[in-house]
Amino acid sequence: MLVQFRFKNCRSFYEETVLSMQAVKDGELQEINTFPVNARLMPKDDSER
């Protein structure tokens, strides 16, 4: 599983950059990084409850 990716001098990223996909428990950015899904278009199944 890829959790962190580090790269530099690639396309427009000259300096070293870290892409982290590690989950965090705080909800500080939840409002701007999530959106509601219309239940008619994508109903919840048993695994999403």
Rosetta blueprint (number, residue, H / E / L):
1 M L
2 L L
3 V L
4 Q E
5 F E
6 R E
7 F E
8 K L
9 N L
10 C E
11 R L
12 S L
13 F E
14 Y L
15 E L
16 E L
17 T E
18 V E
19 L E
20 S E
21 M L
22 Q L
23 A L
24 V L
25 K L
26 D L
27 G L
28 E L
29 L L
30 Q H
31 E H
32 I H
33 N H
34 T L
35 F L
36 P L
37 V L
38 N L
39 A L
40 R L
41 L L
42 M L
43 P L
44 K L
45 D L
46 D H
47 S H
48 E H
49 R L
